[in-house]
Amino acid sequence: MVPDLDAALDDWVRLGVGPWFVIRGLAQRVTYRGEPCEVTLSLAPANSGDLQIELIAQHGDTPSIFTEFLGASGSAGGCHQLAYWTEDFDATMAGIAEGWDGIDPIRELGG
């Protein structure tokens, strides 16, 4: 999660990460704290070896998990989510259920 996508892209390119696939102005209907809301995001994924990095920036100040995260980080941004591949989805989900609590999962409502 970054406050400024272009500035973050510049930083990562200087570190040698890229190429980046940039998507701007992506409207999303999601839930936040149990209520539906609409946010507009710009995002950019890139791979560096086996690691995929995705930069996400929200446009506007609609209350969302993104604006909450930026507010809690002092607007500095940071690692917002973690994803990885698994060979056994059911076993992975069972392990997550035993020890991982989501703050407020974002579920796409459509679109």
trRosetta pair geometry for C-beta under 8 A, 3 or more apart (Angstrom, degrees):
i j d omega theta_ij theta_ji phi_ij phi_ji
1 56 5.4 -34 -102 71 57 98
1 57 7.6 123 -163 -88 55 45
1 66 5.9 -178 -135 -144 124 79
1 69 5.1 59 74 108 172 136
1 70 6.2 -130 144 -64 122 83
1 73 7.6 151 87 11 117 151
1 77 5.0 -158 101 -146 68 83
1 78 6.4 -2 54 54 91 50
1 79 7.9 72 16 163 82 5
1 80 3.9 88 -24 -52 106 133
2 5 6.0 124 85 -88 122 47
2 7 7.5 -165 167 72 126 90
2 8 4.0 -30 -150 -51 165 151
2 55 5.2 -9 5 -164 130 100
2 56 6.9 143 21 66 77 43
2 57 5.3 -49 77 -76 82 94
2 77 4.2 27 -109 -127 45 160
3 7 7.9 -8 79 53 79 129
3 57 6.8 62 170 -130 11 103
3 70 5.9 112 -81 -142 89 130
3 75 5.4 39 -73 -178 144 84
3 76 7.6 -77 -13 -139 118 7
3 77 5.6 -129 -15 -47 75 110
4 7 3.9 39 103 21 120 116
4 8 6.3 157 87 -16 64 87
4 57 6.6 56 -122 -118 7 145
5 8 5.8 -62 -148 40 30 110
5 9 6.2 33 155 -22 67 106
5 22 7.6 115 157 -140 131 110
5 24 7.9 -178 79 -103 162 89
5 42 4.9 -74 -38 100 163 121
5 43 7.7 -128 -119 -96 132 21
5 44 6.3 124 -166 -5 111 120
5 55 5.9 129 -135 130 79 121
5 57 4.0 -114 -50 2 96 141
6 9 5.6 -49 -145 34 32 114
6 10 6.6 37 154 -21 63 102
7 10 5.7 -51 -153 32 33 114
7 11 6.7 34 149 -20 63 103
8 11 5.6 -52 -152 33 36 114
8 12 6.4 28 155 -13 68 107
8 55 5.0 160 116 -144 138 142
8 57 7.5 180 17 -56 135 117
8 77 7.2 -70 -87 102 131 171
9 12 5.9 -59 -145 41 31 106
9 13 6.1 32 157 -21 67 108
9 20 5.9 -83 -135 4 109 173
9 22 7.4 -4 -95 -87 147 123
9 44 6.1 6 -88 80 110 169
9 55 6.7 -143 -67 47 73 164
10 13 5.9 -56 -144 36 27 111
10 14 6.5 31 155 -20 62 106
11 14 5.9 -58 -157 33 29 112
11 15 6.8 22 148 -14 63 107
12 15 5.5 -57 -154 37 38 112
12 17 4.5 -61 172 63 95 119
12 18 7.0 127 123 -54 99 87
12 20 7.5 96 92 -68 131 127
12 46 7.1 143 143 47 140 146
12 53 7.0 -172 -137 107 144 151
12 55 7.3 -131 -16 -49 149 133
13 16 7.7 71 -178 -60 34 12
13 17 6.8 -98 -85 63 32 66
13 18 5.4 28 -110 -39 78 135
13 20 7.6 -76 -71 -17 97 122
16 48 7.8 97 105 -127 83 117
17 20 7.9 63 124 -63 85 94
17 46 5.5 114 156 111 96 137
17 48 4.7 -50 -122 -73 98 125
17 53 6.4 8 177 33 148 143
18 46 5.4 -58 -112 -145 38 147
19 46 6.4 -158 98 -125 31 108
20 44 4.5 13 -178 178 117 116
20 45 7.3 156 -151 80 68 30
20 46 4.5 -56 -95 -63 65 118
20 55 7.8 -13 -142 24 130 118
21 44 6.5 166 74 -151 45 63
21 45 5.6 -11 52 60 101 80
21 46 7.1 162 9 -76 71 64
22 42 7.2 6 -174 178 88 100
22 43 7.7 176 -148 94 50 38
22 44 4.5 -13 -100 -100 69 104
23 26 5.4 35 137 -47 113 124
23 42 6.6 -176 96 -153 57 58
23 43 5.4 -1 58 58 100 79
23 44 7.2 -179 21 -77 65 53
24 42 4.4 1 -122 -119 60 111
25 40 5.9 -18 -150 -175 52 115
25 42 6.4 19 -27 -79 41 89
25 59 7.2 9 -105 -9 59 151
26 40 6.8 149 71 -160 40 61
26 41 5.0 -33 65 67 98 83
26 42 6.8 140 11 -93 90 36
26 43 6.7 -33 22 11 139 101
27 38 6.4 -2 -171 -174 94 106
27 39 7.7 165 -151 89 50 37
27 40 5.2 -28 -94 -100 63 81
27 111 6.8 -72 105 150 94 143
28 38 6.9 163 84 -153 44 59
28 39 5.4 -16 62 64 95 82
28 40 7.4 159 17 -96 75 30
28 41 6.1 10 1 5 123 113
28 108 6.7 -85 -161 -119 98 89
28 111 7.0 171 -131 83 38 125
29 36 6.4 1 -179 -169 95 105
29 37 7.6 177 -150 90 56 32
29 38 5.2 -29 -98 -97 68 80
29 108 7.0 83 75 -164 69 62
29 109 4.2 -77 117 57 106 110
29 110 6.0 -10 62 57 130 68
29 111 5.3 104 11 10 107 134
30 36 7.4 160 91 -148 29 59
30 37 6.3 -25 69 65 74 77
30 38 7.7 131 21 -105 69 31
30 39 6.4 -22 25 17 117 108
30 64 7.0 67 74 -141 128 113
30 65 8.0 -84 129 12 142 107
30 106 4.7 -17 -162 -162 130 97
30 107 6.7 139 -152 63 72 41
30 108 6.3 -44 -96 -100 75 44
30 109 6.5 -170 -94 -6 21 96
31 34 6.3 -8 176 -136 117 12
31 35 6.5 148 -155 71 76 26
31 36 5.7 -49 -98 -90 69 48
31 37 7.2 108 -132 17 24 79
31 104 7.8 -131 112 165 88 98
31 105 7.9 31 71 93 109 67
31 106 6.7 175 54 -138 67 49
31 107 5.5 11 18 45 112 90
31 109 6.9 111 -42 -53 82 111
32 35 6.1 -34 67 63 68 80
32 37 5.0 -19 17 19 115 131
32 63 6.3 172 120 122 149 82
32 64 4.9 -119 -87 -128 149 52
32 65 5.8 -153 -122 -30 97 75
32 68 7.9 162 -163 -13 118 127
32 104 6.5 59 -149 141 51 139
32 106 7.6 4 -79 -105 69 85
33 63 8.0 -28 14 138 125 118
33 104 5.9 -35 -70 -136 50 148
36 109 5.9 30 -127 -54 112 163
37 62 6.0 157 171 162 123 120
37 63 6.9 -120 -118 78 164 73
37 64 6.1 -150 95 -87 142 90
38 62 7.0 -84 81 -163 56 168
39 58 5.5 -49 -177 -140 121 112
39 59 7.8 144 177 50 74 68
39 60 7.5 -160 -145 65 69 109
39 62 5.3 -157 -99 75 78 133
39 64 4.9 22 -73 -70 141 159
39 66 6.7 124 -167 26 159 132
40 58 7.1 111 76 -162 52 65
40 59 4.4 -35 91 51 105 114
40 60 6.4 73 41 14 103 116
41 56 5.9 -25 -165 -163 123 92
41 57 6.8 142 -159 76 68 44
41 58 5.5 -42 -99 -101 74 58
41 59 7.0 -160 -88 3 21 82
41 66 7.4 -176 -99 -70 108 166
42 56 7.7 155 83 -154 47 45
42 57 5.0 -11 60 61 92 98
42 59 6.8 76 -14 -41 95 102
43 54 6.0 4 -176 -180 111 98
43 55 6.4 166 -154 86 57 56
43 56 4.7 -9 -105 -103 97 70
43 57 7.4 -179 -78 23 50 64
44 54 7.0 164 83 -154 41 55
44 55 4.7 -3 56 53 94 103
45 52 5.9 0 -167 -179 108 105
45 53 6.9 159 -150 86 56 47
45 54 4.4 -21 -94 -100 81 85
45 55 7.8 -170 -74 20 35 63
46 52 7.3 168 86 -153 32 63
46 53 5.6 -13 61 60 81 94
47 50 7.9 -39 -167 -147 104 8
47 51 6.9 147 -157 83 62 48
47 52 5.1 -36 -98 -98 74 71
47 53 7.6 163 -98 17 24 72
48 51 5.1 -20 67 70 84 101
48 52 7.9 157 22 -95 66 25
48 53 6.4 24 4 -7 109 113
52 83 7.7 -37 70 75 117 106
54 81 8.0 -24 64 64 119 108
56 66 6.8 -112 127 -120 117 123
56 80 6.6 -72 46 41 125 151
58 62 7.4 -120 170 50 128 90
58 64 6.3 175 -120 59 159 138
58 66 4.1 126 -33 115 135 146
58 67 6.2 -87 72 -54 152 79
58 70 7.8 -127 33 -14 113 137
61 67 6.0 96 -156 -120 57 145
62 67 6.9 -177 80 -19 47 141
63 67 5.9 -110 -129 64 37 135
63 68 7.2 53 -165 -50 76 92
64 67 5.2 94 47 11 74 94
64 68 6.8 -133 95 -2 39 91
65 68 5.5 -55 -144 41 32 116
65 69 6.1 38 155 -25 65 106
65 103 7.1 129 -137 95 116 118
65 104 5.5 -163 -90 76 117 112
65 106 5.9 -113 20 -62 143 110
66 69 5.8 -53 -148 33 27 111
66 70 6.6 23 155 -13 62 105
66 80 7.5 7 -113 -139 68 152
67 70 5.7 -53 -145 40 34 109
67 71 6.2 39 154 -22 65 106
68 71 5.7 -56 -149 37 29 113
68 72 6.3 25 155 -16 65 108
69 72 5.8 -59 -147 39 29 108
69 73 6.2 16 157 -11 65 112
69 77 8.0 47 127 -132 103 47
69 78 7.6 -135 167 54 106 91
69 80 5.5 38 -174 -118 166 104
70 73 5.8 -64 -142 44 30 104
70 75 5.3 36 171 -113 93 50
70 77 6.3 -10 -112 -82 84 60
71 75 7.2 19 -95 -61 33 70
73 76 4.8 -114 144 51 102 83
73 77 5.9 177 106 -17 152 7
73 78 5.1 -167 -125 3 147 116
79 82 7.3 34 168 -64 115 85
86 89 5.7 129 89 -86 121 50
86 91 7.8 -162 171 69 129 87
86 92 4.2 -37 -144 -47 165 153
88 91 4.0 18 121 28 121 117
88 92 6.1 149 90 -21 69 87
89 92 5.7 -61 -148 38 29 112
89 93 6.2 26 158 -17 67 107
90 93 5.9 -55 -146 37 29 109
90 94 6.4 31 154 -20 63 106
91 94 5.6 -52 -148 35 33 113
91 95 6.5 33 153 -18 64 105
92 95 5.8 -57 -152 37 31 111
92 96 6.4 32 152 -19 65 105
93 96 5.6 -51 -146 36 34 113
93 97 6.3 39 154 -23 65 104
94 97 5.7 -52 -150 33 31 114
94 98 6.8 31 151 -21 61 105
95 98 5.7 -56 -154 31 34 112
95 99 7.0 -29 167 26 64 104
96 99 7.0 -101 -152 56 26 70
96 100 4.5 -45 -163 37 74 126
97 100 7.5 -36 -58 47 15 82
102 105 4.6 18 150 -56 155 88
108 111 7.4 -132 -178 49 102 80
